Amino acid sequence: PHRLPASAYRLLAMALLVLPLAVPVRPAHAQPAGASRLLRASDLDTLSLRDAGRRIAYGDDSLHFGELRLPPGLRSGARAPVAVVIHGGCWISSFATLRNTAALADALAANGVATWNVEYRRADHPGGGWPGTFTDIARAADHLRVLAREYPLDTARVVAVGHSAGGHLALWLAGRPSLPAGTPLSSAAPLRLTGVVSLGGVTDLEEFVGRMPSGCGRGASMLLGGPLASLPDRVALASPIRRLPLGVPTAHVAGAQDGIAPEPVRAAYARAAVAAGDAPPANVTVPGGHFEVNAPRTAAGAEAIRQTRRLLGMTPP
């Protein structure tokens, strides 16, 4: 066979060395050059805090506690509006704790809103799931009346701010006054909310489990105690879209790349709310994914603060 001259082999070797530099191969999941990656849940747990808050129990379980933060410089005799802040994590303990929403709660306090960032039993905790997770959230919210005896809190101006699964619980909390008496989730004198800010929140449990049956949707099935199709009575009491009208204004804020709460699903909830008689919800798409809304220094986090203040009747920050 014919052999190539040595010079040809040298040229071929140089070409093979240069080729990977001239034709870069980008993985299918890679972001465009210069783009920062989306935040993860673990990133939120490392955000710095101005105020660690006062840890206060609202019940007997080790997970029955919250962190209370008050706005600095509150004038004498004034009472601060309040945000009940509810973290997410697919209703399962391994994904998130109240540290996930601590930075947002801290920033809200710095912007004039007292915050009650609550912990609660998840579906995989003893006593959590149905109905314990719901009754924990209800009990935590009602505990504001007790806190207001010692701290300058305005219990007539309370907004629930929830992220992801916490967004579902925040919306559910707003609809609690209309729950039928005698059901496992009802209570005699629920604290009435001024509004709800759902941050990448789950608005429709059936839609969500149908779309994500093996992911976060598994936590929703655990929350209700089994397949949703076999528990229609529980779904009717627990799914926000089934509790409409809520009777209070709501704002829905989610990242453009948020797969938990995509815009079409939020828009469907808004249409259902209006059809049921609620005021048109604010439906705001912000830059980022699912977790940027909890990071105060992002545009998404700033929007979460703005919407909270708006629903409390405060001027923009």
N, C-alpha and C positions, 0 to 999 in steps of 0.2 A: 504494500500500500504506500501511497505517497505521503511523505512527512512534511508538515508545515515548517517553514524556516523559523528559527529561534525568535526572530523579531516579531513574528505573528503571534507566538505564544505570549510574549511580553505584553503586546497590545491587548490580547484577550484577557489576561490577568488584571491589567489596569482597568479595563471596562467593567469587570465583575466587582472590583473594589468601589468604583464610582457609582455604579447603578443604584445601590440602596440609598445613596445620598440624593441622587437626582430624582428618584421616584419613591418618595416615602409612602409607606403603607400605614393607613390609619385604621385602628379597630372600628368596627361598626358602631360601638357605643361611645366612641370618643367625642368630646366636645370640640367645637371650632377652636383654631389656634387663638390663644389669648383669652379664652373664656374661662372663668373660674368654675369649679365644680359646684354642684348644688349642695346645700347643707344636709347633714344627716342628723338624726335624733341625738346621737352622742355629742355632736358639736354644740348643741344647745346647753348641755350639761356643763360645759366648760366656760360659758360666758360669765364675765365678771359681774359682781353684784355690788351696788352701792349700799344696800341695806339688806341684811340677811333675814329680816322680819322677826316678829315675835311668834314662836311656835306655841300654839294653843290647842288643847284638846276640845273636840265637840261631842265626844262619846267615849265609850269604854274600851273599844278595840284599839290595838296598837296603831292601826291605820286611820283612826278617827282623829285627825288633827289637820290644822291648816297653818299657814304663815300669814300673819296680819302685817301689812305695811301701811303707814300713814303718810300723807303728803307732808313734806317739810314746810315749815313756815305757816302752818294753818293758824289763822288769827283766832284770838280768844273768843270763845262762845260759838264759833262756826262749827258746822258739821260737814264732813266731806262726803260726796257721793261715793258709791262703792262699786267695785267690779268683783264678782265671784269668779275666780279664774279656775278653769277645770282642764287639767292636762289630758292628753290622749294616750295612745299606745295600744290600739286594737282591743281595748277592754281586757287586756292580759297583762300580768304583772311584770313580765320579763322585758317589755318594750319601753316603758317610760315610768317616771315618777313625777312628783310635783317640781323636781329640779328642772324638768324640761320647760316649764312655763315660768320659772322664777325670775329670769331676766326680763321677760315681758311684764310680769307683775311689778317688778322693781321700777321699770321705766314708766308704767302707768302711774305709780305713786309719785314719781318725780314730776309727772305732768298733772298733778292735782287730784288724782283718783285714788282713794284708799282701796287696797286690794286684799282679798281673802282668798289666797291660793291654796286650794284644798287637796288633801289626799283622800283616798277612798279604797274600799276593797274591790278588786277586779274579779273577773269571772272565775279565775283559778285560785282565789283565796277562800279559805273557810268562811262561809257566810256571805260570800260575794255572789255575783251573778244575779239570778232571779230569786227574790226581789232585792237582795241586799245591796247591790251596787246602786240601784235607784234610790233606795231609802237612805243610803249614806249621803248621796248628793243632796237629797231633800233636807236631811237633818243638818248638814253643813250649812246650807243656805238659811234655814230657819234659825240657826245659832247666831246669826247676825243680830237678832233682837237682844240676845244675851250680851253680846259684845258691845252693843250700843249703850248699855248701862255703864260701861267703864271707859269706852273710847268714843271720840267724837265722830260717829258714823251716822249718815242720813239714810235710814232704812226706807225712806220713801223714794229714794233715787238709787236703785240697784240694777245693774246690768250684769248678765251672765256672759262671760267671755270664755269660749271653749275651743280647744284645738282638736281636730280629727275626731276620735271617739268622744273626746270631751266636748266637741261641738255638738254632737248628737245629744249628749246629756244636758248641755246648756239649753238647747231648743226644747228638749223634753221638760226641763225645769220650768220654762215659761208656760207650757201648756198644762202644768200640774193643777191649777185651780179648776179646770174643767173635767178632771178625771171623775168617773162615776164613784159615788160614795160606796164604801164597802169592798173595794178592790184592793189587791195587795199593795198597790202603789199610791193609793189615795191617803190624804191626811186631813185633819179637821180644819186647820187654819194656815194654809201654805203662804209663805212670804210671796207677795206679788212683785214681779219684775217690771222694770221700766223698759227693757229691751234686751236683745240678744245679739252678740257678735260671734258668728260662727266662722272659725278660721280653718279652712279646709275640712269642714265638718261633714259628717254623714247625715243626710237629711231624710233618707228613705232606706230603711233596713232591708226590705225585700229586694229593691233594686241593687243595693250594694252587695248583698250576699250572692245574688244572681250573677253579678259582674265579677266578683272576686271570691268564688266559693272556696278556694284552697289557700287564699292568702289571709288578709286581715278579716275577710268575711267570716272565717272560722271563729274568730273572737265574738262576732255578733251572734252566731249560733250558740256558742257557749254562754253568752250573756243571757239569752232567753231560755236556755236549758235544753236545746235540741234543734232539729231542723225546723226552720221557720214555717214551712208548709204545714207542719203538724201542730203548730201553736198559733192559730189565727187570733185567738183572744188576747194572747200576750203581745203579738205584733200590733194589734189595734190600740193597746195601751202604751206601747213603748216607742213606736216609730213616729218621728216628728211629723211626717207628711200625713199620717193618719190622725194626728191630733189637731189639725187645722180646723178653724182659725185659732191662732195663738192669742190674738187680741193685743199684741204689743209689736212695735216695729222691730225688724231684724235686718242685720247686715251680714252678707256672706262674702268673705274675702279669701281668695285662694290664688296660688301661683299659676302662671300660664302652663307650667310643666307638672302640675299636681295631678297625679293619677288617682288619688283617693276621691277628690271632689272636682272633677272636670266641669268646665263651664256648661255644657249641655245639661248635666244633671242638676246643677244649681239653677239653671234657667227653668227647668221643668218644675222644680220646687216653687220657684217664684210665681210661675203661672198658676199652680195649684193654690198657693196662698191667696192670690188675688181673687181667684174663682170662689174661694171659701169666705171671702169678705175681709181679709187682712189688707193693710196698706201694702203697696208694692215694695217688696224687700229691695234693699240695695244689693247689687250683685257686682262685685268689683274683682277684676282680674289684675294681679300684680306680677312683677317679674319674679322668677324663681320657681322652686318646686313646692314640696309639701311642708317644709320646715322653716322657710324664710320668714313666714308670718310671725313666728315666735322670737325672731331676732330683732331687737329694737332698732339697731343701727342700719338695717336694710330698708329699702323703700317699702317692702311688704310689711315689715314691722311697724314702720311709721304710719302706714295706712290703718293697721289694726288699732293703733293708739288714736288716730283721728276719728275712726268710726265709733270707738268707745266713748270718746268725749262728745261726739255729735249726739249719740243716743241719750246721753245724760244732760243734754241741753247746754253744754259748755262750748266756748269758742274754740276754733281750731288751735292746736298747739303752735 
